[in-house]
Amino acid sequence: MNIFSRFLIRNVFIGFAAAAGLLIPLFTTFNLINELEDVTPGGYLWTQALWVTLMTLPRTLIDLGPFVALFGGIIGLGQLSKSLELTAIRVAGVSIMQIARVILCAGLMLTVTFAALDEWVASPLQQYALRLKDAALAHSGKTDNAGNELWARNGNEFVTVKSLDEHNNPQGIEIFYYQPDLSLQSYIYARTATIDDKHTWTLHQVYQKTWSGDKESVKTTDSLHWHSVFTGMSLAELTMPGDSFSIVQLNRYIKYLQGSGQPSMEFRIALWQKLGRPILILAMILLAVPFTFGNAREPGLGSRLALGVVVGLLTYIAYQIAVNLGLLLSLNVQFTTLSLPVVLLLVALGLVWRFDKRH
């Protein structure tokens, strides 16, 4: 790596830092406002909301990765263009394609950093923050937002858990047993349960109803032992949203869902989105090159950043539409998550090649 490459990479990373410094406070403020809406007296406190917001900062940074790449590239190269240092590099015989390769190296460094941050920092911190919030909401009695409702299936047995309490014990358990002809054989409702071991729960305050032919019987009991179908992962993990999982956890969760006969497409999409994000980041950083050389006579960064905001927002909206359509229509997961990043990368490479030929 020659002196020009090190110089360009250093300035591009300064641009990354500047872009993150602009975006993170803005989106962190939005996140804090959303958290404060769930604050309850004696339950989820404002200090906990602040702590949860701070612990989800790495996740916010990763989600903003493509924007940081685009804006950081525009800022870094734009400053060099404004100070005529980029012109001096060009006069020294460095082509636009060579500059793009160096910028791509900086993008690869950024994607590796984000991947490591996602796997070992952002995911554990986000999960800890969500457990803290869920426990506080459960303690206050506000269980509507305390985690996600759990569903599981084992053959003809279907189970749902409404929520978890502050000790991660299940609440509001419903168990449905179906006969082979899909007629309901029995129904069990338990207000709470304690987890004895990996395979056994003790249900409390149990209401049980069974059907045999035309006869219906109802029974209530204080406790009942039940062989749990939630054996693949812990309940605390099962309540977490897909975007909070690391790649290892997503792989394990997908195998658990497929093994229990449950739909897994949402989490397969979450997994492939993590794999597609590096491609999107590389495409965005390459787009900074046409932004810089396309307005060579404009020394200011305002118009370039404004156009970058438009491109970034349109890309984000288009990607969300593609992912949701893929989930709704059950399209191929790889096509749904990778098509837009790959197309955008090819467009960026084409624009770089075009400007290299023109200049």
C-alpha positions in Angstrom: 0.0 0.0 0.0 1.6 3.3 -1.2 1.5 6.7 0.5 -1.5 7.8 -1.7 -3.6 4.8 -0.6 -2.9 5.4 3.1 -3.7 9.0 2.7 -7.0 8.3 0.9 -8.0 5.6 3.4 -7.2 7.9 6.4 -9.3 10.7 5.0 -12.2 8.4 4.1 -12.3 7.1 7.6 -12.3 10.6 8.9 -15.3 11.1 6.7 -16.9 7.9 8.2 -16.4 9.3 11.7 -17.9 12.6 10.7 -20.9 10.9 9.1 -21.4 8.7 12.2 -21.0 11.8 14.4 -23.9 13.5 12.5 -26.2 10.5 12.2 -25.9 8.7 15.6 -27.0 11.6 17.9 -30.1 12.2 15.6 -31.3 8.6 15.5 -30.3 8.0 19.2 -32.6 10.9 20.1 -35.5 9.3 18.1 -34.8 6.0 19.9 -34.9 7.6 23.3 -38.2 9.3 22.5 -39.6 5.9 21.6 -38.3 4.3 24.8 -39.7 7.1 26.9 -43.2 6.3 25.6 -43.1 3.0 27.4 -42.0 4.4 30.8 -44.3 3.5 33.6 -44.4 4.6 37.3 -42.8 1.9 39.5 -41.9 -0.2 36.4 -39.9 0.8 33.4 -38.1 4.0 34.6 -36.7 6.8 32.5 -33.2 5.9 33.7 -33.7 2.4 32.4 -35.0 3.8 29.1 -31.8 5.9 28.8 -29.7 2.9 29.6 -31.5 0.7 27.0 -31.0 3.5 24.4 -27.3 3.6 25.2 -26.9 -0.2 25.0 -28.6 -0.2 21.6 -26.1 2.4 20.2 -24.0 -0.3 18.4 -27.1 -1.7 16.7 -28.1 1.8 15.6 -24.6 2.3 14.1 -24.8 -1.0 12.2 -28.2 -0.2 10.9 -26.9 3.1 9.6 -23.8 1.4 8.1 -24.8 2.1 4.4 -25.6 5.7 5.2 -22.3 6.1 7.0 -20.5 4.6 4.0 -22.1 6.9 1.5 -22.0 10.1 3.5 -18.5 9.3 4.9 -17.2 8.7 1.3 -18.8 12.0 0.1 -17.4 14.0 3.0 -13.9 12.4 2.8 -13.4 12.7 -0.9 -15.3 16.0 -1.0 -12.8 17.6 1.4 -9.9 16.4 -0.7 -11.6 17.8 -3.8 -12.2 21.1 -2.1 -8.6 21.5 -1.0 -7.4 20.4 -4.4 -5.5 17.5 -2.9 -7.5 15.1 -5.0 -6.5 17.0 -8.1 -2.9 16.7 -7.1 -3.3 12.9 -6.7 -4.9 12.8 -10.2 -2.0 14.9 -11.6 0.4 12.4 -10.1 -1.0 9.8 -12.4 -3.5 8.1 -10.1 -6.7 7.2 -12.2 -10.2 7.3 -10.9 -10.4 3.5 -11.1 -7.3 3.3 -8.8 -8.9 5.7 -6.4 -12.1 3.6 -6.4 -10.0 0.5 -5.6 -8.5 2.3 -2.6 -12.0 3.4 -1.5 -13.2 -0.1 -1.9 -10.4 -1.3 0.4 -11.6 1.3 3.0 -15.1 -0.1 2.5 -13.9 -3.7 3.1 -12.3 -2.5 6.3 -15.5 -0.9 7.4 -17.6 -4.0 6.6 -15.3 -6.2 8.6 -15.4 -3.8 11.5 -19.2 -3.7 11.4 -19.5 -7.5 11.1 -17.4 -8.0 14.2 -19.3 -5.3 16.1 -22.6 -6.9 15.1 -21.6 -10.4 16.1 -19.9 -9.8 19.4 -21.0 -6.4 20.7 -24.3 -5.2 19.2 -26.3 -8.4 19.4 -25.4 -9.3 23.1 -26.0 -5.7 24.2 -29.3 -5.4 22.4 -30.5 -8.7 23.9 -29.5 -7.6 27.4 -31.3 -4.3 26.9 -34.4 -6.0 25.7 -34.4 -8.4 28.6 -34.0 -5.4 31.0 -36.9 -3.7 29.4 -39.1 -6.8 29.4 -38.4 -7.5 33.0 -39.2 -3.9 34.0 -42.5 -4.0 32.0 -43.4 -7.4 33.5 -42.7 -6.0 37.0 -45.1 -3.1 36.4 -47.8 -5.5 35.1 -47.7 -4.0 31.6 -47.2 -7.2 29.6 -48.5 -6.0 26.3 -45.0 -4.9 25.2 -43.1 -7.3 27.3 -41.5 -9.5 24.7 -43.1 -11.4 21.8 -45.8 -14.0 22.0 -44.3 -17.5 21.6 -45.6 -20.2 19.5 -44.3 -23.8 19.1 -45.5 -27.0 17.5 -44.6 -30.7 18.1 -46.6 -32.9 15.8 -50.3 -32.3 16.7 -49.5 -30.3 19.8 -49.5 -26.5 19.5 -48.4 -24.2 22.4 -48.5 -20.5 22.9 -47.0 -18.4 25.7 -48.3 -14.9 26.1 -45.3 -13.4 28.0 -42.5 -13.9 30.4 -42.3 -12.5 34.0 -39.2 -10.7 35.4 -37.7 -14.1 36.2 -38.2 -15.4 32.6 -41.0 -17.8 33.8 -43.8 -18.2 31.2 -47.2 -16.7 31.8 -50.5 -17.3 30.0 -49.7 -20.8 28.6 -52.2 -22.4 26.2 -51.8 -25.9 24.9 -53.9 -27.4 22.1 -53.9 -31.1 21.2 -55.4 -32.1 17.8 -56.5 -35.4 16.5 -55.2 -36.7 13.1 -58.5 -35.4 11.5 -57.6 -31.9 12.9 -60.4 -31.9 15.4 -59.5 -30.5 18.9 -58.8 -33.3 21.4 -57.9 -31.2 24.5 -57.1 -27.7 25.6 -55.1 -26.6 28.6 -54.7 -23.1 30.0 -52.2 -22.3 32.8 -51.9 -18.9 34.3 -48.2 -19.4 35.1 -45.5 -22.0 34.9 -42.1 -22.8 36.4 -39.4 -24.4 34.4 -38.1 -27.5 36.3 -35.5 -28.5 33.7 -34.9 -28.4 30.0 -37.8 -30.8 29.2 -40.3 -30.4 32.1 -42.5 -27.5 33.2 -44.8 -27.3 36.1 -48.0 -25.5 35.1 -49.9 -23.6 37.8 -53.6 -22.7 38.1 -54.5 -25.1 35.3 -57.8 -25.2 33.4 -58.2 -28.3 31.3 -60.9 -29.3 28.8 -61.1 -32.5 26.8 -63.4 -33.9 24.1 -64.3 -37.5 23.5 -66.9 -38.0 20.8 -69.8 -35.8 21.8 -68.7 -35.6 25.5 -66.9 -32.7 27.0 -65.1 -32.7 30.3 -63.6 -29.8 32.3 -61.1 -30.1 35.1 -59.2 -27.6 37.1 -56.1 -28.3 39.2 -53.4 -26.3 41.1 -50.5 -27.8 39.2 -49.7 -30.1 36.3 -46.4 -31.4 34.9 -45.9 -31.0 31.2 -43.3 -32.1 28.8 -42.1 -28.9 27.1 -41.8 -28.5 23.4 -39.5 -25.5 23.9 -36.3 -27.5 24.1 -34.1 -26.0 21.3 -33.4 -22.6 22.8 -34.0 -20.6 26.0 -37.3 -18.8 26.3 -35.4 -15.5 26.8 -33.8 -16.0 23.3 -37.1 -17.1 21.7 -38.7 -13.8 22.7 -36.0 -11.7 20.9 -36.6 -10.1 17.5 -34.6 -11.5 14.6 -32.5 -8.4 14.1 -31.0 -8.8 17.6 -29.6 -12.2 16.9 -26.0 -12.9 15.9 -25.4 -15.1 12.8 -24.7 -18.1 15.1 -27.9 -17.6 17.0 -29.9 -17.1 13.8 -28.6 -20.4 12.4 -29.5 -22.2 15.6 -33.0 -20.5 15.8 -33.7 -21.4 12.1 -32.9 -25.1 12.8 -35.1 -25.0 15.9 -38.1 -23.5 13.9 -37.7 -26.0 11.1 -37.3 -28.9 13.5 -40.5 -27.9 15.3 -42.5 -27.4 12.0 -42.7 -23.6 12.4 -42.2 -21.0 9.7 -38.7 -19.7 9.6 -38.7 -17.3 6.6 -38.6 -14.2 8.7 -35.4 -15.3 10.4 -33.8 -16.6 7.2 -34.4 -13.2 5.7 -32.8 -11.6 8.9 -29.8 -13.9 8.4 -29.3 -13.1 4.7 -29.8 -9.4 5.4 -26.8 -9.6 7.6 -24.9 -11.3 4.8 -26.2 -8.7 2.2 -25.3 -5.6 4.3 -21.6 -5.7 3.4 -22.5 -5.7 -0.3 -24.8 -2.7 0.3 -22.0 -0.9 2.2 -19.5 -1.5 -0.6 -22.0 -0.2 -3.2 -22.6 2.9 -1.2 -19.0 3.7 -0.6 -18.3 3.3 -4.4 -21.2 5.7 -5.2 -19.2 8.4 -3.4 -16.7 8.3 -6.3 -19.2 9.5 -8.9 -20.6 12.0 -6.5 -17.1 13.5 -6.1 -16.0 13.5 -9.8 -19.5 14.2 -11.2 -19.5 17.7 -9.6 -15.8 18.6 -10.0 -16.6 22.4 -10.3 -18.7 22.5 -7.2 -16.4 23.1 -4.2 -19.2 22.9 -1.5 -20.4 19.7 0.0 -24.0 20.8 0.6 -25.4 19.8 -2.8 -23.6 16.5 -2.8 -24.7 15.6 0.7 -28.3 16.6 -0.1 -28.2 14.3 -3.2 -26.6 11.6 -1.0 -29.5 11.8 1.5 -32.0 11.4 -1.4 -30.1 8.4 -2.8 -29.7 6.8 0.7 -33.4 7.3 1.6 -34.5 5.9 -1.8 -32.2 2.9 -1.4 -33.5 2.3 2.2 -37.2 2.5 1.1 -36.6 0.3 -1.9 -34.8 -2.3 0.2 -37.5 -2.4 2.8 -40.2 -2.8 0.1 -38.2 -5.7 -1.5 -37.8 -7.5 1.9 -41.4 -7.1 2.9 -42.7 -8.2 -0.5 -40.4 -11.2 -0.3 -41.8 -12.1 3.1 -45.4 -11.5 2.0 -45.1 -13.4 -1.2 -42.7 -16.1 0.1 -40.1 -15.3 -2.6 -36.7 -16.8 -2.6 -34.8 -15.5 0.4 -31.5 -15.0 -1.3 -33.1 -13.2 -4.2 -35.1 -11.0 -1.8 -32.2 -9.9 0.3 -29.3 -9.8 -2.2 -30.8 -8.6 -5.5 -30.9 -4.9 -4.6 -27.4 -4.7 -3.0 -25.9 -6.6 -6.0 -27.6 -4.5 -8.6 -26.6 -1.3 -6.7 -23.0 -2.6 -6.5 -23.0 -3.2 -10.3 -24.4 0.2 -11.0 -21.8 1.8 -8.8 -19.0 -0.1 -10.6 -20.5 0.9 -13.9 -20.5 4.6 -12.9 -16.9 4.4 -11.7 -15.8 2.8 -15.0 -17.7 5.5 -16.9 -16.1 8.4 -15.1 -12.7 6.8 -15.3 -13.1 6.6 -19.1 -14.4 10.2 -19.4 -11.6 11.6 -17.3 
